[in-house]
């Protein structure tokens, strides 16, 4: 969930509280590629209702929200990507074909018929594989 305001040069996040019903079995805060706070939650089963209450206190640091200069390069079409956006361009490409050796390794490490089908079941042996080959 991305429900937390981002602190930056124009605002400071003072506090945030999140209440989720039904209560998740687990939750894990992390930061995404763009620096946003993300809260991942997971539940034990299905539910017919989900309530999420988020309360935030934010201090604004900019007296005038319009005290910036617009980028003249972005006021005409077509908009040319900036250097920062160009770095992310490969993310827009379709994924490459899966290499047969990688697929064989994945199959060797994950046995779904034995009940092992979670990301942890895959990542655990992968970590040990790195140590075994050194």
Phi and psi in radians as a Rosetta constraint file:
Dihedral C 1 N 2 CA 2 C 2 CIRCULARHARMONIC -1.959 0.35
Dihedral N 2 CA 2 C 2 N 3 CIRCULARHARMONIC 1.404 0.35
Dihedral C 2 N 3 CA 3 C 3 CIRCULARHARMONIC -2.125 0.35
Dihedral N 3 CA 3 C 3 N 4 CIRCULARHARMONIC 0.211 0.35
Dihedral C 3 N 4 CA 4 C 4 CIRCULARHARMONIC -1.850 0.35
Dihedral N 4 CA 4 C 4 N 5 CIRCULARHARMONIC 2.183 0.35
Dihedral C 4 N 5 CA 5 C 5 CIRCULARHARMONIC -1.064 0.35
Dihedral N 5 CA 5 C 5 N 6 CIRCULARHARMONIC 2.564 0.35
Dihedral C 5 N 6 CA 6 C 6 CIRCULARHARMONIC -1.582 0.35
Dihedral N 6 CA 6 C 6 N 7 CIRCULARHARMONIC 2.303 0.35
Dihedral C 6 N 7 CA 7 C 7 CIRCULARHARMONIC -1.440 0.35
Dihedral N 7 CA 7 C 7 N 8 CIRCULARHARMONIC 2.405 0.35
Dihedral C 7 N 8 CA 8 C 8 CIRCULARHARMONIC -2.692 0.35
Dihedral N 8 CA 8 C 8 N 9 CIRCULARHARMONIC -2.797 0.35
Dihedral C 8 N 9 CA 9 C 9 CIRCULARHARMONIC -1.190 0.35
Dihedral N 9 CA 9 C 9 N 10 CIRCULARHARMONIC -0.264 0.35
Dihedral C 9 N 10 CA 10 C 10 CIRCULARHARMONIC -1.852 0.35
Dihedral N 10 CA 10 C 10 N 11 CIRCULARHARMONIC -0.241 0.35
Dihedral C 10 N 11 CA 11 C 11 CIRCULARHARMONIC -2.699 0.35
Dihedral N 11 CA 11 C 11 N 12 CIRCULARHARMONIC 2.660 0.35
Dihedral C 11 N 12 CA 12 C 12 CIRCULARHARMONIC -2.136 0.35
Dihedral N 12 CA 12 C 12 N 13 CIRCULARHARMONIC 2.249 0.35
Dihedral C 12 N 13 CA 13 C 13 CIRCULARHARMONIC -1.389 0.35
Dihedral N 13 CA 13 C 13 N 14 CIRCULARHARMONIC 2.020 0.35
Dihedral C 13 N 14 CA 14 C 14 CIRCULARHARMONIC -1.496 0.35
Dihedral N 14 CA 14 C 14 N 15 CIRCULARHARMONIC -0.834 0.35
Dihedral C 14 N 15 CA 15 C 15 CIRCULARHARMONIC -2.730 0.35
Dihedral N 15 CA 15 C 15 N 16 CIRCULARHARMONIC 2.730 0.35
Dihedral C 15 N 16 CA 16 C 16 CIRCULARHARMONIC -2.596 0.35
Dihedral N 16 CA 16 C 16 N 17 CIRCULARHARMONIC 2.344 0.35
Dihedral C 16 N 17 CA 17 C 17 CIRCULARHARMONIC -2.246 0.35
Dihedral N 17 CA 17 C 17 N 18 CIRCULARHARMONIC 2.449 0.35
Dihedral C 17 N 18 CA 18 C 18 CIRCULARHARMONIC -2.215 0.35
Dihedral N 18 CA 18 C 18 N 19 CIRCULARHARMONIC 2.238 0.35
Dihedral C 18 N 19 CA 19 C 19 CIRCULARHARMONIC -2.086 0.35
Dihedral N 19 CA 19 C 19 N 20 CIRCULARHARMONIC 2.212 0.35
Dihedral C 19 N 20 CA 20 C 20 CIRCULARHARMONIC -2.163 0.35
Dihedral N 20 CA 20 C 20 N 21 CIRCULARHARMONIC 2.263 0.35
Dihedral C 20 N 21 CA 21 C 21 CIRCULARHARMONIC -2.269 0.35
Dihedral N 21 CA 21 C 21 N 22 CIRCULARHARMONIC 2.238 0.35
Dihedral C 21 N 22 CA 22 C 22 CIRCULARHARMONIC -1.172 0.35
Dihedral N 22 CA 22 C 22 N 23 CIRCULARHARMONIC 2.758 0.35
Dihedral C 22 N 23 CA 23 C 23 CIRCULARHARMONIC -1.164 0.35
Dihedral N 23 CA 23 C 23 N 24 CIRCULARHARMONIC 2.290 0.35
Dihedral C 23 N 24 CA 24 C 24 CIRCULARHARMONIC -1.155 0.35
Dihedral N 24 CA 24 C 24 N 25 CIRCULARHARMONIC 2.669 0.35
Dihedral C 24 N 25 CA 25 C 25 CIRCULARHARMONIC -1.188 0.35
Dihedral N 25 CA 25 C 25 N 26 CIRCULARHARMONIC -0.616 0.35
Dihedral C 25 N 26 CA 26 C 26 CIRCULARHARMONIC -2.679 0.35
Dihedral N 26 CA 26 C 26 N 27 CIRCULARHARMONIC 2.807 0.35
Dihedral C 26 N 27 CA 27 C 27 CIRCULARHARMONIC -2.628 0.35
Dihedral N 27 CA 27 C 27 N 28 CIRCULARHARMONIC 2.630 0.35
Dihedral C 27 N 28 CA 28 C 28 CIRCULARHARMONIC -2.519 0.35
Dihedral N 28 CA 28 C 28 N 29 CIRCULARHARMONIC 1.957 0.35
Dihedral C 28 N 29 CA 29 C 29 CIRCULARHARMONIC -1.379 0.35
Dihedral N 29 CA 29 C 29 N 30 CIRCULARHARMONIC 2.502 0.35
Dihedral C 29 N 30 CA 30 C 30 CIRCULARHARMONIC -2.669 0.35
Dihedral N 30 CA 30 C 30 N 31 CIRCULARHARMONIC 3.141 0.35
Dihedral C 30 N 31 CA 31 C 31 CIRCULARHARMONIC -2.082 0.35
Dihedral N 31 CA 31 C 31 N 32 CIRCULARHARMONIC 2.307 0.35
Dihedral C 31 N 32 CA 32 C 32 CIRCULARHARMONIC -1.469 0.35
Dihedral N 32 CA 32 C 32 N 33 CIRCULARHARMONIC -3.122 0.35
Dihedral C 32 N 33 CA 33 C 33 CIRCULARHARMONIC -1.007 0.35
Dihedral N 33 CA 33 C 33 N 34 CIRCULARHARMONIC -0.492 0.35
Dihedral C 33 N 34 CA 34 C 34 CIRCULARHARMONIC -1.683 0.35
Dihedral N 34 CA 34 C 34 N 35 CIRCULARHARMONIC 0.120 0.35
Dihedral C 34 N 35 CA 35 C 35 CIRCULARHARMONIC 1.495 0.35
Dihedral N 35 CA 35 C 35 N 36 CIRCULARHARMONIC 0.177 0.35
Dihedral C 35 N 36 CA 36 C 36 CIRCULARHARMONIC -1.474 0.35
Dihedral N 36 CA 36 C 36 N 37 CIRCULARHARMONIC 2.539 0.35
Dihedral C 36 N 37 CA 37 C 37 CIRCULARHARMONIC -1.349 0.35
Dihedral N 37 CA 37 C 37 N 38 CIRCULARHARMONIC 2.292 0.35
Dihedral C 37 N 38 CA 38 C 38 CIRCULARHARMONIC -2.178 0.35
Dihedral N 38 CA 38 C 38 N 39 CIRCULARHARMONIC 2.340 0.35
Dihedral C 38 N 39 CA 39 C 39 CIRCULARHARMONIC -1.951 0.35
Dihedral N 39 CA 39 C 39 N 40 CIRCULARHARMONIC 1.964 0.35
Dihedral C 39 N 40 CA 40 C 40 CIRCULARHARMONIC -1.613 0.35
Dihedral N 40 CA 40 C 40 N 41 CIRCULARHARMONIC 2.301 0.35
Dihedral C 40 N 41 CA 41 C 41 CIRCULARHARMONIC -2.262 0.35
Dihedral N 41 CA 41 C 41 N 42 CIRCULARHARMONIC 2.681 0.35
Dihedral C 41 N 42 CA 42 C 42 CIRCULARHARMONIC -2.484 0.35
Dihedral N 42 CA 42 C 42 N 43 CIRCULARHARMONIC 2.715 0.35
Dihedral C 42 N 43 CA 43 C 43 CIRCULARHARMONIC -2.174 0.35
Dihedral N 43 CA 43 C 43 N 44 CIRCULARHARMONIC 2.814 0.35
Dihedral C 43 N 44 CA 44 C 44 CIRCULARHARMONIC -1.345 0.35
Dihedral N 44 CA 44 C 44 N 45 CIRCULARHARMONIC -0.506 0.35
Dihedral C 44 N 45 CA 45 C 45 CIRCULARHARMONIC -2.763 0.35
Dihedral N 45 CA 45 C 45 N 46 CIRCULARHARMONIC -2.849 0.35
Dihedral C 45 N 46 CA 46 C 46 CIRCULARHARMONIC -1.495 0.35
Dihedral N 46 CA 46 C 46 N 47 CIRCULARHARMONIC 2.712 0.35
Dihedral C 46 N 47 CA 47 C 47 CIRCULARHARMONIC -2.497 0.35
Dihedral N 47 CA 47 C 47 N 48 CIRCULARHARMONIC 2.714 0.35
Dihedral C 47 N 48 CA 48 C 48 CIRCULARHARMONIC -1.707 0.35
Dihedral N 48 CA 48 C 48 N 49 CIRCULARHARMONIC 0.060 0.35
Dihedral C 48 N 49 CA 49 C 49 CIRCULARHARMONIC -2.608 0.35
Dihedral N 49 CA 49 C 49 N 50 CIRCULARHARMONIC 2.496 0.35
Dihedral C 49 N 50 CA 50 C 50 CIRCULARHARMONIC -2.419 0.35
Dihedral N 50 CA 50 C 50 N 51 CIRCULARHARMONIC 2.107 0.35
Dihedral C 50 N 51 CA 51 C 51 CIRCULARHARMONIC -2.011 0.35
Dihedral N 51 CA 51 C 51 N 52 CIRCULARHARMONIC 2.260 0.35
Dihedral C 51 N 52 CA 52 C 52 CIRCULARHARMONIC -2.237 0.35
Dihedral N 52 CA 52 C 52 N 53 CIRCULARHARMONIC 2.084 0.35
Dihedral C 52 N 53 CA 53 C 53 CIRCULARHARMONIC -2.026 0.35
Dihedral N 53 CA 53 C 53 N 54 CIRCULARHARMONIC 2.159 0.35
Dihedral C 53 N 54 CA 54 C 54 CIRCULARHARMONIC -2.152 0.35
Dihedral N 54 CA 54 C 54 N 55 CIRCULARHARMONIC 2.260 0.35
Dihedral C 54 N 55 CA 55 C 55 CIRCULARHARMONIC -2.128 0.35
Dihedral N 55 CA 55 C 55 N 56 CIRCULARHARMONIC 2.197 0.35
Dihedral C 55 N 56 CA 56 C 56 CIRCULARHARMONIC -2.234 0.35
Dihedral N 56 CA 56 C 56 N 57 CIRCULARHARMONIC 2.537 0.35
Dihedral C 56 N 57 CA 57 C 57 CIRCULARHARMONIC -2.065 0.35
Dihedral N 57 CA 57 C 57 N 58 CIRCULARHARMONIC 2.165 0.35
Dihedral C 57 N 58 CA 58 C 58 CIRCULARHARMONIC -2.186 0.35
Dihedral N 58 CA 58 C 58 N 59 CIRCULARHARMONIC 2.341 0.35
Dihedral C 58 N 59 CA 59 C 59 CIRCULARHARMONIC -1.765 0.35
Dihedral N 59 CA 59 C 59 N 60 CIRCULARHARMONIC 2.094 0.35
Dihedral C 59 N 60 CA 60 C 60 CIRCULARHARMONIC -1.432 0.35
Dihedral N 60 CA 60 C 60 N 61 CIRCULARHARMONIC 2.380 0.35
Dihedral C 60 N 61 CA 61 C 61 CIRCULARHARMONIC -1.874 0.35
Dihedral N 61 CA 61 C 61 N 62 CIRCULARHARMONIC -0.179 0.35
Dihedral C 61 N 62 CA 62 C 62 CIRCULARHARMONIC -1.791 0.35
Dihedral N 62 CA 62 C 62 N 63 CIRCULARHARMONIC 2.091 0.35
Dihedral C 62 N 63 CA 63 C 63 CIRCULARHARMONIC -1.162 0.35
Dihedral N 63 CA 63 C 63 N 64 CIRCULARHARMONIC -0.665 0.35
Dihedral C 63 N 64 CA 64 C 64 CIRCULARHARMONIC -2.095 0.35
Dihedral N 64 CA 64 C 64 N 65 CIRCULARHARMONIC 1.994 0.35
Dihedral C 64 N 65 CA 65 C 65 CIRCULARHARMONIC -1.190 0.35
Dihedral N 65 CA 65 C 65 N 66 CIRCULARHARMONIC -0.137 0.35
Dihedral C 65 N 66 CA 66 C 66 CIRCULARHARMONIC -1.928 0.35
Dihedral N 66 CA 66 C 66 N 67 CIRCULARHARMONIC 0.384 0.35
Dihedral C 66 N 67 CA 67 C 67 CIRCULARHARMONIC -1.580 0.35
Dihedral N 67 CA 67 C 67 N 68 CIRCULARHARMONIC 0.967 0.35
Dihedral C 67 N 68 CA 68 C 68 CIRCULARHARMONIC -2.428 0.35
Dihedral N 68 CA 68 C 68 N 69 CIRCULARHARMONIC 2.799 0.35
Dihedral C 68 N 69 CA 69 C 69 CIRCULARHARMONIC -1.715 0.35
Dihedral N 69 CA 69 C 69 N 70 CIRCULARHARMONIC 2.181 0.35
Dihedral C 69 N 70 CA 70 C 70 CIRCULARHARMONIC -1.152 0.35
Dihedral N 70 CA 70 C 70 N 71 CIRCULARHARMONIC 2.573 0.35
Dihedral C 70 N 71 CA 71 C 71 CIRCULARHARMONIC -1.368 0.35
Dihedral N 71 CA 71 C 71 N 72 CIRCULARHARMONIC 1.977 0.35
Dihedral C 71 N 72 CA 72 C 72 CIRCULARHARMONIC -1.094 0.35
Dihedral N 72 CA 72 C 72 N 73 CIRCULARHARMONIC -0.452 0.35
Dihedral C 72 N 73 CA 73 C 73 CIRCULARHARMONIC -1.223 0.35
Dihedral N 73 CA 73 C 73 N 74 CIRCULARHARMONIC -0.324 0.35
Dihedral C 73 N 74 CA 74 C 74 CIRCULARHARMONIC -1.757 0.35
Dihedral N 74 CA 74 C 74 N 75 CIRCULARHARMONIC 0.153 0.35
Dihedral C 74 N 75 CA 75 C 75 CIRCULARHARMONIC -1.763 0.35
Dihedral N 75 CA 75 C 75 N 76 CIRCULARHARMONIC 0.073 0.35
Dihedral C 75 N 76 CA 76 C 76 CIRCULARHARMONIC -2.256 0.35
Dihedral N 76 CA 76 C 76 N 77 CIRCULARHARMONIC 2.567 0.35
Dihedral C 76 N 77 CA 77 C 77 CIRCULARHARMONIC -1.688 0.35
Dihedral N 77 CA 77 C 77 N 78 CIRCULARHARMONIC 2.530 0.35
Dihedral C 77 N 78 CA 78 C 78 CIRCULARHARMONIC -1.341 0.35
Dihedral N 78 CA 78 C 78 N 79 CIRCULARHARMONIC 2.589 0.35
Dihedral C 78 N 79 CA 79 C 79 CIRCULARHARMONIC -1.397 0.35
Dihedral N 79 CA 79 C 79 N 80 CIRCULARHARMONIC 2.134 0.35
Dihedral C 79 N 80 CA 80 C 80 CIRCULARHARMONIC -1.510 0.35
Dihedral N 80 CA 80 C 80 N 81 CIRCULARHARMONIC 2.309 0.35
Dihedral C 80 N 81 CA 81 C 81 CIRCULARHARMONIC -1.047 0.35
Dihedral N 81 CA 81 C 81 N 82 CIRCULARHARMONIC 2.505 0.35
Dihedral C 81 N 82 CA 82 C 82 CIRCULARHARMONIC -1.325 0.35
Dihedral N 82 CA 82 C 82 N 83 CIRCULARHARMONIC 3.012 0.35
Dihedral C 82 N 83 CA 83 C 83 CIRCULARHARMONIC -1.056 0.35
Dihedral N 83 CA 83 C 83 N 84 CIRCULARHARMONIC -0.689 0.35
Dihedral C 83 N 84 CA 84 C 84 CIRCULARHARMONIC -1.112 0.35
Dihedral N 84 CA 84 C 84 N 85 CIRCULARHARMONIC -0.736 0.35
Dihedral C 84 N 85 CA 85 C 85 CIRCULARHARMONIC -1.215 0.35
Dihedral N 85 CA 85 C 85 N 86 CIRCULARHARMONIC -0.576 0.35
Dihedral C 85 N 86 CA 86 C 86 CIRCULARHARMONIC -1.116 0.35
Dihedral N 86 CA 86 C 86 N 87 CIRCULARHARMONIC -0.555 0.35
Dihedral C 86 N 87 CA 87 C 87 CIRCULARHARMONIC -1.089 0.35
Dihedral N 87 CA 87 C 87 N 88 CIRCULARHARMONIC -0.570 0.35
Dihedral C 87 N 88 CA 88 C 88 CIRCULARHARMONIC -1.521 0.35
Dihedral N 88 CA 88 C 88 N 89 CIRCULARHARMONIC -0.071 0.35
Dihedral C 88 N 89 CA 89 C 89 CIRCULARHARMONIC -0.941 0.35
Dihedral N 89 CA 89 C 89 N 90 CIRCULARHARMONIC -0.683 0.35
Dihedral C 89 N 90 CA 90 C 90 CIRCULARHARMONIC -1.042 0.35
Dihedral N 90 CA 90 C 90 N 91 CIRCULARHARMONIC -0.414 0.35
Dihedral C 90 N 91 CA 91 C 91 CIRCULARHARMONIC -1.165 0.35
Dihedral N 91 CA 91 C 91 N 92 CIRCULARHARMONIC -0.349 0.35
Dihedral C 91 N 92 CA 92 C 92 CIRCULARHARMONIC -1.524 0.35
Dihedral N 92 CA 92 C 92 N 93 CIRCULARHARMONIC -0.172 0.35
Dihedral C 92 N 93 CA 93 C 93 CIRCULARHARMONIC -1.335 0.35
Dihedral N 93 CA 93 C 93 N 94 CIRCULARHARMONIC 2.660 0.35
Dihedral C 93 N 94 CA 94 C 94 CIRCULARHARMONIC -1.145 0.35
Dihedral N 94 CA 94 C 94 N 95 CIRCULARHARMONIC 2.635 0.35
Dihedral C 94 N 95 CA 95 C 95 CIRCULARHARMONIC -1.134 0.35
Dihedral N 95 CA 95 C 95 N 96 CIRCULARHARMONIC 2.570 0.35
Dihedral C 95 N 96 CA 96 C 96 CIRCULARHARMONIC -1.225 0.35
Dihedral N 96 CA 96 C 96 N 97 CIRCULARHARMONIC 2.826 0.35
Dihedral C 96 N 97 CA 97 C 97 CIRCULARHARMONIC -1.134 0.35
Dihedral N 97 CA 97 C 97 N 98 CIRCULARHARMONIC 2.510 0.35
Dihedral C 97 N 98 CA 98 C 98 CIRCULARHARMONIC -1.247 0.35
Dihedral N 98 CA 98 C 98 N 99 CIRCULARHARMONIC 2.245 0.35
Dihedral C 98 N 99 CA 99 C 99 CIRCULARHARMONIC -1.254 0.35
Dihedral N 99 CA 99 C 99 N 100 CIRCULARHARMONIC 2.424 0.35
Dihedral C 99 N 100 CA 100 C 100 CIRCULARHARMONIC -0.986 0.35
Dihedral N 100 CA 100 C 100 N 101 CIRCULARHARMONIC -0.653 0.35
Dihedral C 100 N 101 CA 101 C 101 CIRCULARHARMONIC -1.154 0.35
Dihedral N 101 CA 101 C 101 N 102 CIRCULARHARMONIC -0.673 0.35
Dihedral C 101 N 102 CA 102 C 102 CIRCULARHARMONIC -1.174 0.35
Dihedral N 102 CA 102 C 102 N 103 CIRCULARHARMONIC -0.712 0.35
Dihedral C 102 N 103 CA 103 C 103 CIRCULARHARMONIC -1.125 0.35
Dihedral N 103 CA 103 C 103 N 104 CIRCULARHARMONIC -0.719 0.35
Dihedral C 103 N 104 CA 104 C 104 CIRCULARHARMONIC -1.114 0.35
Dihedral N 104 CA 104 C 104 N 105 CIRCULARHARMONIC -0.700 0.35
Dihedral C 104 N 105 CA 105 C 105 CIRCULARHARMONIC -1.115 0.35
Dihedral N 105 CA 105 C 105 N 106 CIRCULARHARMONIC -0.761 0.35
Dihedral C 105 N 106 CA 106 C 106 CIRCULARHARMONIC -1.082 0.35
Dihedral N 106 CA 106 C 106 N 107 CIRCULARHARMONIC -0.736 0.35
Dihedral C 106 N 107 CA 107 C 107 CIRCULARHARMONIC -1.167 0.35
Dihedral N 107 CA 107 C 107 N 108 CIRCULARHARMONIC -0.632 0.35
Dihedral C 107 N 108 CA 108 C 108 CIRCULARHARMONIC -1.170 0.35
Dihedral N 108 CA 108 C 108 N 109 CIRCULARHARMONIC -0.578 0.35
Dihedral C 108 N 109 CA 109 C 109 CIRCULARHARMONIC -1.574 0.35
Dihedral N 109 CA 109 C 109 N 110 CIRCULARHARMONIC -0.248 0.35
Dihedral C 109 N 110 CA 110 C 110 CIRCULARHARMONIC -2.172 0.35
Dihedral N 110 CA 110 C 110 N 111 CIRCULARHARMONIC 1.984 0.35
Dihedral C 110 N 111 CA 111 C 111 CIRCULARHARMONIC -1.941 0.35
Dihedral N 111 CA 111 C 111 N 112 CIRCULARHARMONIC 1.618 0.35
Dihedral C 111 N 112 CA 112 C 112 CIRCULARHARMONIC -1.197 0.35
Dihedral N 112 CA 112 C 112 N 113 CIRCULARHARMONIC -0.526 0.35
Dihedral C 112 N 113 CA 113 C 113 CIRCULARHARMONIC -1.238 0.35
Dihedral N 113 CA 113 C 113 N 114 CIRCULARHARMONIC -0.287 0.35
Dihedral C 113 N 114 CA 114 C 114 CIRCULARHARMONIC -1.642 0.35
Dihedral N 114 CA 114 C 114 N 115 CIRCULARHARMONIC 0.150 0.35
Dihedral C 114 N 115 CA 115 C 115 CIRCULARHARMONIC 1.533 0.35
Dihedral N 115 CA 115 C 115 N 116 CIRCULARHARMONIC 0.137 0.35
Dihedral C 115 N 116 CA 116 C 116 CIRCULARHARMONIC -1.752 0.35
Dihedral N 116 CA 116 C 116 N 117 CIRCULARHARMONIC 1.821 0.35
Dihedral C 116 N 117 CA 117 C 117 CIRCULARHARMONIC -2.499 0.35
Dihedral N 117 CA 117 C 117 N 118 CIRCULARHARMONIC 0.244 0.35
Dihedral C 117 N 118 CA 118 C 118 CIRCULARHARMONIC -1.690 0.35
Dihedral N 118 CA 118 C 118 N 119 CIRCULARHARMONIC 2.820 0.35
Dihedral C 118 N 119 CA 119 C 119 CIRCULARHARMONIC -0.992 0.35
Dihedral N 119 CA 119 C 119 N 120 CIRCULARHARMONIC -0.613 0.35
Dihedral C 119 N 120 CA 120 C 120 CIRCULARHARMONIC -1.132 0.35
Dihedral N 120 CA 120 C 120 N 121 CIRCULARHARMONIC -0.636 0.35
Dihedral C 120 N 121 CA 121 C 121 CIRCULARHARMONIC -1.091 0.35
Dihedral N 121 CA 121 C 121 N 122 CIRCULARHARMONIC -0.550 0.35
Dihedral C 121 N 122 CA 122 C 122 CIRCULARHARMONIC -1.424 0.35
Dihedral N 122 CA 122 C 122 N 123 CIRCULARHARMONIC -0.779 0.35
Dihedral C 122 N 123 CA 123 C 123 CIRCULARHARMONIC -1.219 0.35
Dihedral N 123 CA 123 C 123 N 124 CIRCULARHARMONIC -0.617 0.35
Dihedral C 123 N 124 CA 124 C 124 CIRCULARHARMONIC -0.982 0.35
Dihedral N 124 CA 124 C 124 N 125 CIRCULARHARMONIC -1.007 0.35
Dihedral C 124 N 125 CA 125 C 125 CIRCULARHARMONIC -1.082 0.35
Dihedral N 125 CA 125 C 125 N 126 CIRCULARHARMONIC -0.543 0.35
Dihedral C 125 N 126 CA 126 C 126 CIRCULARHARMONIC -1.105 0.35
Dihedral N 126 CA 126 C 126 N 127 CIRCULARHARMONIC -0.709 0.35
Dihedral C 126 N 127 CA 127 C 127 CIRCULARHARMONIC -1.115 0.35
Dihedral N 127 CA 127 C 127 N 128 CIRCULARHARMONIC -0.743 0.35
Dihedral C 127 N 128 CA 128 C 128 CIRCULARHARMONIC -1.219 0.35
Dihedral N 128 CA 128 C 128 N 129 CIRCULARHARMONIC -0.519 0.35
Dihedral C 128 N 129 CA 129 C 129 CIRCULARHARMONIC -1.065 0.35
Dihedral N 129 CA 129 C 129 N 130 CIRCULARHARMONIC -0.714 0.35
Dihedral C 129 N 130 CA 130 C 130 CIRCULARHARMONIC -1.076 0.35
Dihedral N 130 CA 130 C 130 N 131 CIRCULARHARMONIC -0.689 0.35
Dihedral C 130 N 131 CA 131 C 131 CIRCULARHARMONIC -1.262 0.35
Dihedral N 131 CA 131 C 131 N 132 CIRCULARHARMONIC -0.612 0.35
Dihedral C 131 N 132 CA 132 C 132 CIRCULARHARMONIC -1.212 0.35
Dihedral N 132 CA 132 C 132 N 133 CIRCULARHARMONIC -0.433 0.35
Dihedral C 132 N 133 CA 133 C 133 CIRCULARHARMONIC -1.620 0.35
Dihedral N 133 CA 133 C 133 N 134 CIRCULARHARMONIC -0.142 0.35
